Amino acid sequence: METLLAAIQANPFSKECLAPFTKEQDGKVSRETLWGYHVRGLNPAQLQTAWLVKEDPLMGVAGSFYRTVEVRDRGFELHGEAGAIRGNRRLTKARIGEAFNSMRQTEDQRKVLAEVLLTLRQIQTVCFDEDKKTAWTMPTDLRTWNSDWATLWVDARCERMIEDEGNISLGRWISDREAEGWTFEWPVAEGKLEDMKAEMALLGMTPRPKELGTKVLKDDWAAALGRAQAIGHLSASAKAAL
């Protein structure tokens, strides 16, 4: 015992304490903010990581080994569940398998994974590209957006996610981004031209032709009405969530 005490006293660092552990030191929570919201780094850079960070608090503080194993194991479980999806031509077994097995996911593979999460977990996705000033969503038809469901907000490379506590209004976010020059794909209405004109009249709106000086076509009515329907739905959803 005396030998041990002597060794401790001889240690020049014996009276120093380790700095307290913080998320910032571990590199998982960034001090960066984006549009006023905190941003978290994703490692591995995959959509599954964002999903697990949303569900498992340990993903935000654990080391890289834990995160990697969780993404692999939980992803394998979800892949197995996805094999039971039927009646969706976009979610074939081949496409699902390629998406889950890819180490560097393409945009199409992320969309497949996002649709799997939507179908099996009722988790929506907003994937934004700050360089191209555009974004895609899952569901793709914003008229079916559900403000009560959890949403993953990730960048185009799945390297970062916005920490959303359910207080981000998608409708307001899209409106703010469009004011900055962003572009979005809006749903297109279907039906008879007369019905579209009648619904647009009730909204007090008229479409513009794609090119100035040309006639307003049915496609123009369908695009304008689809956008109006989506905006109306997002606005109503935001009010209901208050």
Secondary structure as GFF3:
##gff-version 3
##sequence-region A 1 242
A	DSSP	alpha_helix	2	10	.	.	.	ID=ss1
A	DSSP	alpha_helix	23	26	.	.	.	ID=ss2
A	DSSP	beta_strand	29	34	.	.	.	ID=ss3
A	DSSP	beta_strand	37	41	.	.	.	ID=ss4
A	DSSP	alpha_helix	47	55	.	.	.	ID=ss5
A	DSSP	three_ten_helix	57	60	.	.	.	ID=ss6
A	DSSP	alpha_helix	64	82	.	.	.	ID=ss7
A	DSSP	alpha_helix	93	101	.	.	.	ID=ss8
A	DSSP	alpha_helix	107	121	.	.	.	ID=ss9
A	DSSP	beta_strand	123	129	.	.	.	ID=ss10
A	DSSP	beta_strand	134	138	.	.	.	ID=ss11
A	DSSP	three_ten_helix	142	144	.	.	.	ID=ss12
A	DSSP	beta_strand	150	155	.	.	.	ID=ss13
A	DSSP	beta_strand	160	162	.	.	.	ID=ss14
A	DSSP	alpha_helix	170	179	.	.	.	ID=ss15
A	DSSP	alpha_helix	193	203	.	.	.	ID=ss16
A	DSSP	alpha_helix	218	241	.	.	.	ID=ss17
###
